[in-house]
């Protein structure tokens, strides 16, 4: 199939690799063209603009940072919607608010095209292996049209309802994950002076009611980070989690909800970013918290 993909951050690039691996013809665009070099070397086409991607593809995936990036890519002078796109299917996989998704769907529909949202759970490893968790929102016919491709990217993908439901679910699953890394950092701080090795701490925690799939998946890397310091490999960084936490608070506020744990967690992530950790993996918040505990001891 001729597929387009716009947005070659860590996740977009990993999804592009997967799509090439399973045999699709791929056309991509990214604001920083050099991010496409490795994909182009594999036979991927690099388009001159988002508009050119939409014209080349039967369906186009977008994996973008936030609402501002979505507006620029879809609605700009050379944006995805600037050409003749009637009958085209767009699949937005960004993590944004439900209102952002619903507004985008209306703009796409006004151009006689359709939008399916499908934000995903998982990081770059699952993206390369086709083992993401997809949370779709849109119409049943659009979901059926997209599902053969989504099944190649995801170990599971569900249609949750109309546009906006996928975004709501993605924010919901990211909330406890964000809280978990802070909570785990506080937990490891409690054993700061007990002489328990990082390996043993992570092993027992992962086997307990305090363990999660995230810890079991990232356990060895977390042990290495606690022992040797954070490494360069990043799946989802602290700054990205801060963006999601701000979105959660905005959505909750619009609903009249108080989210006190979310608000405090954002403060913790902001503190890590101010200390220069913003571009590190979100799981390294555990290491940052332990480092703060050790500094407090002095």
C-alpha positions as CSV (number, residue, x, y, z in Angstrom):
1,X,0.0,0.0,0.0
2,X,1.1,3.6,-0.6
3,X,1.3,5.1,2.9
4,X,2.3,8.6,4.0
5,X,3.8,9.5,7.4
6,X,4.4,13.0,8.7
7,X,6.4,13.5,11.9
8,X,9.7,11.7,12.3
9,X,10.3,12.0,16.0
10,X,11.4,8.9,17.8
11,X,8.0,7.2,17.5
12,X,7.3,8.3,13.9
13,X,10.7,7.1,12.7
14,X,10.2,3.7,14.5
15,X,6.7,3.3,12.9
16,X,8.2,4.2,9.5
17,X,10.8,1.4,10.0
18,X,8.0,-1.0,10.8
19,X,5.9,-0.1,7.8
20,X,8.9,-0.6,5.5
21,X,9.7,-3.9,7.2
22,X,6.2,-5.2,6.3
23,X,6.5,-4.2,2.7
24,X,4.6,-0.9,2.3
25,X,5.7,1.9,0.0
26,X,6.3,4.9,2.2
27,X,6.4,8.6,1.6
28,X,7.4,10.8,4.6
29,X,7.9,14.4,5.5
30,X,9.5,16.1,8.5
31,X,10.4,19.6,9.3
32,X,14.0,18.5,9.8
33,X,14.7,16.7,6.6
34,X,17.9,15.0,7.9
35,X,15.8,12.8,10.2
36,X,14.6,11.0,7.1
37,X,18.1,10.0,5.8
38,X,18.1,6.5,7.2
39,X,14.6,5.8,5.9
40,X,15.5,7.2,2.4
41,X,18.5,4.9,2.3
42,X,16.0,2.0,2.7
43,X,13.9,3.2,-0.2
44,X,11.5,5.5,1.5
45,X,10.5,8.7,-0.5
46,X,10.9,12.1,1.1
47,X,8.3,14.6,0.0
48,X,8.8,18.3,-0.4
49,X,5.8,19.2,1.8
50,X,2.9,17.6,3.8
51,X,0.7,18.3,0.8
52,X,2.9,16.2,-1.4
53,X,2.6,13.3,1.1
54,X,-1.2,13.4,1.1
55,X,-1.2,13.3,-2.7
56,X,1.2,10.3,-2.9
57,X,-0.6,8.2,-0.2
58,X,-3.8,6.2,0.1
59,X,-3.7,6.9,3.8
60,X,-1.5,9.2,5.8
61,X,-0.4,8.8,9.4
62,X,0.6,11.8,11.5
63,X,2.7,11.5,14.6
64,X,3.1,15.1,16.0
65,X,4.1,16.8,19.2
66,X,1.0,18.9,20.1
67,X,-1.9,20.9,18.8
68,X,0.3,23.7,17.4
69,X,2.2,21.1,15.3
70,X,-1.1,19.6,14.1
71,X,-2.4,22.9,12.9
72,X,0.8,23.7,11.0
73,X,1.0,20.3,9.3
74,X,-2.7,20.0,8.4
75,X,-3.7,23.6,7.8
76,X,-0.5,25.4,6.6
77,X,-0.1,26.7,3.1
78,X,1.5,23.4,2.0
79,X,-0.3,21.4,4.6
80,X,-2.0,18.0,4.3
81,X,-5.4,19.6,3.6
82,X,-4.2,22.2,1.1
83,X,-4.6,20.1,-1.9
84,X,-7.4,17.8,-3.4
85,X,-7.9,15.3,-0.6
86,X,-11.5,14.2,-1.1
87,X,-11.8,10.5,-0.1
88,X,-8.4,10.4,1.6
89,X,-8.0,8.9,5.1
90,X,-5.8,10.5,7.7
91,X,-4.8,8.8,10.9
92,X,-3.6,11.0,13.7
93,X,-1.5,9.2,16.3
94,X,-0.5,12.2,18.3
95,X,-1.2,12.5,22.1
96,X,-3.4,15.6,22.3
97,X,-6.7,16.7,24.0
98,X,-10.0,15.2,22.8
99,X,-11.1,18.7,21.8
100,X,-8.0,19.1,19.5
101,X,-8.9,15.8,17.8
102,X,-12.6,16.7,17.4
103,X,-11.7,20.1,15.9
104,X,-9.2,18.5,13.5
105,X,-11.8,15.9,12.4
106,X,-14.2,18.7,11.5
107,X,-11.6,20.5,9.4
108,X,-10.7,17.2,7.6
109,X,-14.4,16.5,7.0
110,X,-14.8,20.0,5.5
111,X,-12.3,19.0,2.9
112,X,-14.3,15.8,2.1
113,X,-11.7,13.6,3.7
114,X,-11.9,11.6,6.9
115,X,-9.9,11.4,10.2
116,X,-9.4,8.4,12.4
117,X,-7.4,9.1,15.6
118,X,-5.3,6.4,17.0
119,X,-2.8,7.4,19.7
120,X,-0.7,4.5,20.9
121,X,0.8,3.2,24.1
122,X,4.4,2.0,23.9
123,X,7.8,3.3,23.0
124,X,10.2,2.9,20.2
125,X,10.9,-0.8,20.7
126,X,7.3,-1.9,20.5
127,X,6.9,0.5,17.6
128,X,9.6,-1.2,15.6
129,X,8.2,-4.6,16.4
130,X,4.5,-3.8,15.7
131,X,3.5,-4.3,19.3
132,X,1.9,-1.0,20.2
133,X,-1.4,-0.6,21.9
134,X,-3.8,1.4,19.7
135,X,-6.7,3.5,21.0
136,X,-8.8,4.5,18.0
137,X,-11.6,7.1,17.8
138,X,-13.7,7.7,14.7
139,X,-16.3,5.9,12.5
140,X,-16.6,2.2,12.1
141,X,-16.0,2.3,8.3
142,X,-12.9,4.4,8.7
143,X,-11.6,2.0,11.4
144,X,-12.2,-1.0,9.1
145,X,-10.3,0.8,6.3
146,X,-7.4,1.6,8.6
147,X,-7.3,-1.7,10.6
148,X,-5.1,-3.7,8.2
149,X,-2.3,-1.2,8.6
150,X,-2.9,-0.6,12.3
151,X,-2.8,-4.3,13.0
152,X,0.8,-4.2,11.6
153,X,1.7,-1.5,14.0
154,X,-0.2,-2.7,17.1
155,X,-0.5,-5.9,19.1
156,X,-4.0,-4.7,19.9
157,X,-6.1,-1.9,18.6
158,X,-9.7,-1.0,19.7
159,X,-12.3,1.4,18.3
160,X,-13.5,3.2,21.4
161,X,-16.1,5.5,20.0
162,X,-16.2,8.7,18.0
163,X,-13.3,11.1,17.5
164,X,-12.0,12.2,20.9
165,X,-12.4,8.9,22.7
166,X,-9.0,7.7,21.7
167,X,-7.3,10.8,22.9
168,X,-9.2,10.6,26.2
169,X,-8.1,7.0,26.7
170,X,-4.4,7.8,25.9
171,X,-4.3,10.6,28.5
172,X,-5.9,8.2,31.0
173,X,-3.3,5.5,30.5
174,X,-0.4,8.0,30.6
175,X,-1.5,9.5,33.9
176,X,-0.8,6.6,36.2
177,X,2.4,5.9,34.3
178,X,3.7,9.4,34.9
179,X,2.8,9.1,38.6
180,X,4.4,5.7,38.8
181,X,7.9,6.8,37.8
182,X,7.8,9.5,40.5
183,X,6.3,7.1,43.1
184,X,9.0,4.5,42.2
185,X,11.7,7.2,42.7
186,X,10.3,8.0,46.1
187,X,10.2,4.3,46.9
188,X,13.8,3.7,46.0
189,X,14.7,6.7,48.1
190,X,13.3,5.0,51.2
191,X,15.9,2.3,50.9
192,X,18.7,4.7,50.2
193,X,20.6,3.7,53.4
194,X,19.5,0.1,53.6
195,X,22.3,-1.4,51.4
196,X,19.9,-3.0,49.0
197,X,21.3,-3.2,45.5
198,X,19.4,-1.7,42.5
199,X,19.2,-5.2,41.0
200,X,17.5,-6.7,44.1
201,X,15.3,-3.6,44.5
202,X,14.0,-3.8,41.0
203,X,13.7,-7.6,41.0
204,X,11.5,-7.7,44.2
205,X,9.5,-4.6,43.2
206,X,8.7,-6.1,39.8
207,X,7.5,-9.3,41.5
208,X,5.3,-7.4,44.0
209,X,2.1,-5.5,44.0
210,X,4.2,-2.4,43.5
211,X,5.4,-3.7,40.1
212,X,3.9,-2.7,36.7
213,X,4.4,-3.8,33.1
214,X,6.4,-0.7,32.6
215,X,8.8,-1.7,35.3
216,X,9.1,-5.3,34.1
217,X,9.8,-4.1,30.5
218,X,12.3,-1.4,31.5
219,X,13.7,-3.2,34.6
220,X,17.2,-4.0,33.2
221,X,17.6,-0.5,31.8
222,X,16.5,1.0,35.0
223,X,19.0,-1.0,37.0
224,X,21.7,0.2,34.7
225,X,20.6,3.8,35.1
226,X,20.6,3.5,38.9
227,X,24.0,1.8,38.8
228,X,25.8,3.7,36.1
229,X,23.7,6.8,35.4
230,X,21.1,7.4,32.6
231,X,22.1,6.3,29.1
232,X,21.4,8.0,25.8
233,X,18.6,5.7,24.7
234,X,15.2,7.5,25.2
235,X,11.8,6.0,24.5
236,X,9.6,8.9,25.9
237,X,11.3,11.8,27.5
238,X,10.5,13.8,30.6
239,X,9.6,16.9,28.5
240,X,7.1,14.8,26.6
241,X,5.5,13.6,29.8
242,X,5.3,17.2,31.0
243,X,3.4,18.1,27.9
244,X,1.0,15.2,28.5
245,X,0.5,16.2,32.2
246,X,-0.3,19.7,31.2
247,X,-2.8,18.4,28.7
248,X,-4.4,16.2,31.4
249,X,-4.8,19.2,33.7
250,X,-6.3,21.3,31.0
251,X,-8.8,18.6,30.0
252,X,-9.7,18.0,33.7
253,X,-10.1,21.7,34.3
254,X,-12.5,22.1,31.4
255,X,-14.5,19.3,32.9
256,X,-14.5,20.9,36.4
257,X,-12.3,18.1,37.8
258,X,-9.6,18.5,40.4
259,X,-6.5,16.3,39.6
260,X,-4.3,17.0,42.7
261,X,-1.9,14.0,42.1
262,X,-1.5,15.0,38.5
263,X,-0.7,18.6,39.5
264,X,1.9,17.5,42.0
265,X,3.4,15.0,39.6
266,X,3.8,17.8,37.0
267,X,5.7,19.8,39.6
268,X,8.1,16.9,40.1
269,X,8.7,16.5,36.4
270,X,9.2,20.3,36.0
271,X,11.8,20.1,38.8
272,X,13.7,17.4,36.9
273,X,13.5,19.4,33.7
274,X,14.9,22.5,35.5
275,X,17.8,20.3,36.6
276,X,18.6,19.5,33.0
277,X,16.8,16.1,32.7
278,X,14.1,17.1,30.2
279,X,15.5,15.2,27.3
280,X,16.1,12.0,29.3
281,X,13.7,9.0,29.4
282,X,10.7,9.5,31.7
283,X,11.8,6.4,33.7
284,X,15.0,8.2,34.7
285,X,12.8,10.3,37.0
286,X,13.5,7.4,39.4
287,X,17.2,8.2,39.2
288,X,16.7,11.9,39.6
289,X,14.6,11.4,42.7
290,X,17.3,9.1,44.2
291,X,20.0,11.6,43.4
292,X,18.0,14.2,45.2
293,X,17.6,11.9,48.2
294,X,21.3,11.3,48.3
295,X,22.0,15.0,48.1
296,X,19.6,15.7,51.0
297,X,21.6,13.2,53.1
298,X,24.7,15.4,52.7
